[in-house]
Each structure stands twice: as structure tokens, then as C-alpha cells.
Amino acid sequence: MHYLDGLKVKYTYKNVDMNGDDLKASVEKSGQTGIPVIDLDGTIIVGFDRPKIDAALKDKKLIPVS
């Protein structure tokens, strides 16, 4: 969350520990139980993989391409 906040990217945070439906949706999207699951307009990233997150954000034009 802090990383996306720093980039000024809007997102919806879902706490899978507190909501079983969100946990189920996370597993269905990712095919696994790893957390976090980041869904960038259909691009699913499991875990905090900064290079993949940055690439997806640039691809979706959510941050400037440098």
C-alpha cells in the first residue's frame, strides 16, 4: 500500500483476513494463496514484485514511462 501511495496510484484495499469473500476472490484470481494479490486491470501479480508492479502500472498508463 505504501508503495502505491508514494506513486499516487489509486487502489482499493481489501483485507482478506477480515473478509472471507475477498480471500476467496483473491485465490480465484491468482490460483494460489499468496498475499498480496494485486489486480491491475486484469494483470494479476502475486507478492510484492516491484519490477512487475512497475511494468504493469506503466503498461496500464497509471504511472509515467521513464
N, C-alpha and C positions, 0 to 999 in steps of 0.2 A: 504494500500500500504506500509506504513512504516513497518508494522509487517512483511510482506513478504520480504521486502528489508533487514530487520535485519536478517532474516533466510537465505538470499541469494538464494531465490527461484525466478526463472524467471517466468514472467507472462506478459499477455497482458492487459493493462488498456484500458477500453472503457468508455467514458464519455457519459452516457445516456441522460444527459441534453443537450448535443450538437448534438446528432445523434439519430434521431427517429428510424432508423433501429436497432440500438443497444438496444434501450429501448424496442422495440417490441420483439427482440430476448431474452432479459432478462426476460420479462413477460412470454414468451412461455416456457422457460426453467424452471422457478421457479413456474409458476402458480399463481403468485401474483406480486404486485408492490413494494414490499420491496426492499430496496437497502442497502448495496451492495448485489449482487448475485455473488457468487464465484462458478465457474465450475472447479472442479479439475478432469479433465479427466472423466467427466460424473457424478461425485459426486457433487450434487448441494447443496450449503449452502446459506441460505438467512440470511443476517445480519452478524455482526461481532461476531461469536460464536467461541472464541479461542479454547475451547476443541474439537469442531467438526472439525475446520480447522486443528488443530494439528493431530487429529486422521486420517483425510483424507490424509494429507501430509505424514504421516508415512505409511499408507496403500499403497499409490502410490509410496513409497520409494523415496520421494522427500526431506525428512529430515531423519536423523538417528533415529532409535528407541532407546529410553533410558530405 
